[in-house]
Amino acid sequence: MIHAHTLPALLNHGYGIEQVKQWRTEQEKAGKPSSFDDFLLAHQLCVDCRAAGKFISGVHWQDSSGVEHTMELLAPGVPETIASLHQRELKNALRWDYTYATCKVCGGTGKQPR
């Protein structure tokens, strides 16, 4: 499955959803069922960070009183998970955004290490 936040990473490497679908269809026709991870591997992209070069590591926000808050995750996650976990805090926030950590496997390049 390809999450919406993965698409910009693919585009940065010159690929889009259609290329992934086409490649997977070709693999299926050749009798080689494949996953999104297989696509990443075949195109020398990092599987750990899904070619993004970074992980969402937490969220930071400013509450209605102007106080800044930061909540780090124990393990990197995806936006949907973070937003659902912190919906109450973020619903009334004046502004909020994710914090990021560089992927240690690819060193932030989004490509498979050599």
C-alpha positions in Angstrom: 0.0 0.0 0.0 1.2 3.5 -0.8 0.4 6.2 1.7 -0.3 9.7 0.5 2.8 11.0 2.3 5.0 8.7 0.2 4.0 10.3 -3.1 6.2 13.4 -2.8 9.2 11.2 -2.1 8.5 9.1 -5.2 8.2 12.3 -7.3 11.5 13.6 -5.9 13.1 10.5 -7.5 11.3 10.8 -10.8 8.5 8.3 -10.1 4.8 8.5 -9.7 1.9 6.3 -8.8 1.4 5.3 -12.5 5.0 4.1 -12.8 4.5 2.0 -9.6 1.2 0.5 -10.9 2.7 -0.2 -14.4 5.8 -1.9 -12.9 3.7 -4.0 -10.6 1.4 -5.0 -13.4 4.4 -6.0 -15.6 5.7 -8.1 -12.7 2.3 -9.8 -12.2 2.1 -10.6 -15.9 5.6 -12.1 -15.7 4.4 -14.3 -12.8 6.2 -12.4 -10.1 3.8 -10.9 -7.6 5.3 -7.8 -6.2 4.8 -5.3 -3.4 5.6 -1.6 -3.1 8.8 -2.6 -1.2 9.8 -4.7 -4.3 9.3 -1.6 -6.5 11.6 0.4 -4.1 14.3 -2.2 -4.1 14.2 -2.6 -7.9 14.6 1.1 -8.3 17.4 1.4 -5.7 15.3 3.4 -3.3 15.3 3.1 0.5 12.7 0.7 1.8 13.1 1.9 5.5 12.0 5.5 4.8 10.0 4.8 1.7 12.4 6.9 -0.4 11.7 10.0 1.7 15.1 10.2 3.4 13.4 11.1 6.7 10.8 9.9 9.2 8.2 11.8 11.1 9.5 11.7 14.6 7.0 13.7 16.5 4.7 16.7 16.4 5.1 20.3 17.8 2.3 22.8 18.3 1.4 26.1 19.8 -1.7 26.0 22.0 -4.4 28.7 22.3 -2.4 30.4 25.1 0.7 30.7 22.8 2.6 28.0 24.7 4.9 25.8 22.5 4.6 22.0 23.0 6.6 19.1 21.5 5.7 15.4 21.6 8.3 13.0 20.3 7.3 9.4 19.3 9.1 6.4 20.7 9.2 5.0 17.1 8.9 6.9 13.8 5.3 7.0 12.5 3.1 8.2 9.8 1.0 11.4 9.8 -2.3 9.7 10.2 -1.2 7.9 13.3 0.3 11.0 14.9 -2.8 13.1 14.2 -5.1 10.6 15.6 -3.1 10.1 18.7 -2.9 13.8 19.4 -6.2 15.0 17.9 -7.4 16.5 21.2 -4.3 18.6 21.6 -4.0 19.6 18.0 -7.7 20.4 17.4 -7.4 23.7 19.4 -3.8 24.5 18.4 -3.1 27.8 16.8 -0.5 26.0 14.5 1.2 22.6 14.5 3.6 20.7 12.3 5.6 17.5 12.3 9.2 17.1 13.5 11.5 14.9 11.4 14.5 12.7 11.8 16.9 11.7 9.1 16.8 8.1 7.9 19.8 6.3 9.3 19.8 3.6 6.6 20.1 5.9 3.6 21.6 9.0 5.4 18.7 11.2 4.1 19.2 10.5 0.4 16.1 8.2 0.0 18.3 5.8 -2.0 19.5 2.3 -1.1 22.9 2.4 0.6 25.7 1.0 -1.4 
